Structure formats: structure tokens, C-alpha cells
Amino acid sequence: MNITLATDEETINRSREYALKHGTSLNQLVRDFLQSLARQEDRDLVADEFLRNATGHSGHSSEGFRFDREDAHRRLN
């Protein structure tokens, strides 16, 4: 999908120079930046869900429970 962006000429020129020095294009820089923003939003949603789950449950094991690493590994398989 194509989009149109507007900014001053100096910003465009400096951004193109940056892209050239880094072996890419201004188009690719913008695309990478937008994808980075989208991934950050996904991470934020996951973090919010984790926080809701972590604070919404007691987080306590039943009395007498002892963590057993081998048992935990068996559950994963």
C-alpha cells in the first residue's frame, strides 16, 4: 500500500543521506519504522495481558507444594 507523507525538504535530504550511508532507501527506513511501531504495540498488548493475569490471580501455591523441575519438564512434553 502506498502512502503520502509531508515534511520539510531538509528532513527529506538528511534522511536520504542517512539511508544512503546505511545501504538502504528512505522508503525502506520508513517501512522499517512503521513495522517497528506495530511490533511495539503487539508487545505492549502482551505485557498488558501478562500484568492483568499476574495481578488478577493470587500467585500462591497450595500449602505444602514444592516445585519439582523434573515434574515441570514432564508436563511440557
C-alpha positions as CSV (number, residue, x, y, z in Angstrom):
1,M,0.0,0.0,0.0
2,N,1.3,3.4,-0.8
3,I,1.0,6.4,1.5
4,T,1.9,10.1,1.1
5,L,3.9,11.9,3.8
6,A,4.8,15.5,4.1
7,T,7.8,17.1,5.7
8,D,10.3,19.8,5.1
9,E,13.0,19.4,2.4
10,E,15.9,19.4,4.9
11,T,14.5,16.4,6.7
12,I,14.0,14.5,3.5
13,N,17.5,15.3,2.3
14,R,19.1,14.4,5.6
15,S,17.1,11.2,5.8
16,R,18.1,10.2,2.3
17,E,21.7,10.8,3.2
18,Y,21.3,8.6,6.3
19,A,19.7,5.9,4.2
20,L,22.5,6.0,1.6
21,K,25.1,5.7,4.3
22,H,23.4,2.7,5.7
23,G,22.8,1.0,2.3
24,T,19.1,1.3,2.2
25,S,16.4,3.6,0.9
26,L,14.3,6.3,2.5
27,N,11.2,4.1,1.6
28,Q,12.8,1.1,3.5
29,L,13.6,3.3,6.5
30,V,10.0,4.4,6.8
31,R,8.7,0.9,6.2
32,D,11.0,-0.5,8.9
33,F,10.0,2.3,11.3
34,L,6.3,1.6,10.8
35,Q,6.8,-2.1,11.3
36,S,8.7,-1.4,14.5
37,L,5.8,0.7,15.8
38,A,3.4,-2.1,15.0
39,R,5.6,-4.7,16.8
40,Q,5.9,-2.5,19.8
41,E,2.1,-2.2,20.0
42,D,1.9,-6.1,20.0
43,R,4.5,-6.2,22.8
44,D,2.5,-3.7,24.8
45,L,-0.7,-5.8,24.4
46,V,1.1,-8.9,25.6
47,A,2.7,-7.0,28.5
48,D,-0.8,-5.7,29.5
49,E,-2.3,-9.1,29.3
50,F,0.5,-10.5,31.5
51,L,0.0,-7.8,34.0
52,R,-3.7,-8.5,34.2
53,N,-3.1,-12.2,34.7
54,A,-0.3,-11.6,37.2
55,T,-2.3,-9.2,39.3
56,G,-5.7,-11.0,38.9
57,H,-4.6,-14.3,40.4
58,S,-3.4,-14.9,43.9
59,G,0.0,-16.2,42.8
60,H,0.2,-18.6,45.8
61,S,0.7,-22.3,45.6
62,S,-1.3,-24.7,47.8
63,E,0.2,-25.3,51.2
64,G,2.9,-27.9,51.1
65,F,3.6,-27.5,47.4
66,R,7.2,-27.9,46.3
67,F,8.4,-27.1,42.9
68,D,9.9,-30.1,41.1
69,R,11.8,-29.3,38.0
70,E,11.5,-32.8,36.6
71,D,7.8,-32.8,37.0
72,A,7.5,-29.4,35.3
73,H,9.5,-30.8,32.3
74,R,7.3,-33.8,32.1
75,R,4.2,-31.6,31.9
76,L,5.7,-29.8,28.9
77,N,6.1,-33.0,26.8
